[in-house]
Amino acid sequence: MTVDQAGPDTATSPEGGRATPDALDSLGRWTLRPGVSVTVLPHGVHLRGWITSVTLEGGAGLPVLWGRLAEALAGDGGAEPARAAVAGSPLRAALVTVVGQLHDHDLLVERPAGENGDAAGPWLGAVADRPAEAAAALIRSRVRVLAARPDGPLARAAARALDRAGVRAATAEAADLPDGQVLLVAAGPGEPPLAAEQDAEDRAVVVGLRPGVGFVTPVGSARQARADADGLADRLRPREAPGGAEPPGLPALLASSAAQRLICAVAGLRDPSAEAGDARLIPGLPTALVAEREPLRGEYRTWAGPVLVDADRVRPRADVRTLSEALARIPVLTDRLAGVLDEPDPGALPQLPAALVRSSVAGEVLVSGSARADLARLEAVCRAAELLLGKGESGLEGEGGPVVGAGAVHARGRALRRAGAGAAVRQQGARAGDTAGPFGGAAPVPWSPEPGRHPQALHWWSVLVRRLGVDANVAVSRLDTVGGGAVFHAEVQVQAQGRTATGGVLGTAVEASADEAVAFAALSAVVRVQAAADAPHARHLVTPGGAVASLARPEATAPWEDAGWTTAWLAESAAREPELQEALAALTGWSPQPWEPPADAHADVRALWSALRQCGFSVLSARPGHRTHPTLTEGSR
């Protein structure tokens, strides 16, 4: 029977004969990858590869079956098993199943052929999809190691690492490179002589070293690599005073890592950061290796650099759509070494009845609170970014600056609620005869903590007046909207001076129902009372709002999760969010638009704005001429 060695794996015909070749017929093309370890079990076999493993279990005959297959993979490539296993037989089906599992777990590699077959070596055989092609690419490539001091330890270590990998490397001087940085640029045969600045088609990486700390940029064009290097050098502060010779450990770690990243790019292999299996790395975003000397270690970190040059870096990133996505990106923005914001942390702050976190913004303390710590962290990050982006705008230090959210829906909800709070103040004034406006006055809505109210409104009101002992009342009003959509404003005030409060407004909210507005206003009041007692020196206080519900809505709630559970409550709020945003847009006559830093903005502002966008966050403009009501999230104490 004629067998098509290049044909796909197929099944047998209904009559038992082979209709087309199967995995056993094409086995001659494959062999076990170098380095695969095999452990024979009493009723099966366990195989371990570079980054995958599989255990095959069956009857007592499976180890014998594996032995025959292993001989074929090591020898003639399966001609004997293909002849011995009759088409449609259980033996052939078992062999095809085993071969399929080996393919699924990437434990087989094509047999080397041609002049580059032997050049691949064990390493490429273990990690490359096509080792021969990868070896040929490395043989054809040339790498130039460029540095201000070509005889420095970093440049010498990079050249040695490339030479050990069999890649031709030449060291040259580049006076325009900063001291402590080495640029590695790879070019194929026939390309023009390499220089410090290359076309976007060339692949380059920069390795940098500062006292006690260093980095390796993502692979990109030479321009992109140098821009990333400048950004990393600016973010990474030296860990010790300059001066003295750097011990060999850190330069060797950085130089070998840079050589590995460039070699993998040239050979068409996955970037080394992808081999780490680190769930903290964000798919689709580049990674930088950051290494420290004390203790000596290197770790890949998601890198949202301030300057984007290459096409794959300029491409817009998808918006954050879920709370889990937003929370996964907070560590990128707040990375202690390469981030642009301070990380919110609970520290010694109380987590009940509301959860509090704190962070630092331009040397000032910011405290954020919410029903859960994860929601408080998200609110803290958004507000800290707003303060830094808006600093210097109209002299308001962020009060009239942009609005930040985890995705467009979240940001729009935050912006419209702020504008709605201002409209509520104007309508309440119009009803009292203080001002005139295009709308009628806000209509008061009676509210009292009685049975039948929403469980969350009753819960947070009870926490405020019973657990915390605040003598408070709440005023609820329905705002007059053009389209008739439901918009409610709630304001919690202290009736008399109490033990934990000093009077005045404690919390406000603009939501789609009276109970929901009371719930968020009471929760905001709880956060304010807790912060006053446990973080009296905080300069900025961030209280919660319903915009986060669009992110926190779960895909499904458990049968026992009624409206009293936070997850079910947020799911209810998220269902009303689209209609609420439409009503708020009609009420204010305003639609938030994307915000960009002005041309004369500080470099830190542009870097923060760029990092937010790369992480899927949205930055929207504040309403022109709008000064936010001082009791909302952005108010300072």
Buried (B, 14 or more C-beta within 10 A) or exposed (E): EEBEEEEEBBEBEEEEEBEBBBBBBBBBBBBBBBEBEEEBBEEBBBBBBBBEEBEBEBEEEBBEBBEBBBEBBEEEBBBEBBEEBEBBEEBBBBBBEBBEBBEEBBBBBBBBEEEBBEBBBEBBBBBBEBBBBBBBBBBEBBBBBBBBBBEBBBBBBBBBBBEEBEBEBEBBEBEEBEEBBBBBBBBEEEBEEBBBBBEBEBBBBBBBBBBBBBBBBBBBBBBBBBBBBBBBBEBBEEBEEEEEEBEEEBBBBBBBBBBBBBBBBBBEBEBBBBBBEEEEBBEEBBBBBBBBBEEEEBBBBBBBBBBBBBEEBEEEBEBBBBBEBBBBBBBBBBBEBBBBBBBBBBEEBBBEBBBBBBBBBBEBBBBBBBBBBBBBBBBBBBBBBBBBBBBBBEEBBBBBBBBBBBBBBBBBBBBBBBBBBBBBBBBBBBBEEEEEEEBEBBEEBEBEBEEEBBBBBBBBBBBBBEEBEBBBEBBBBBBBBEEEBBBBBBBBBBEEEBEBBEEEBBBBBBBBBBBBBBBBBBBBBBBBBBBBEBBEEBBBBBBBBBBBBBBBBBEEBEEEBEEEBBBBBBBBBBEBBEBBBBBBBBBBEBBBEEBEBEEEBEEBBBBBBBBBBBBBBBBBBBBEEBEBBEBBBBBBB
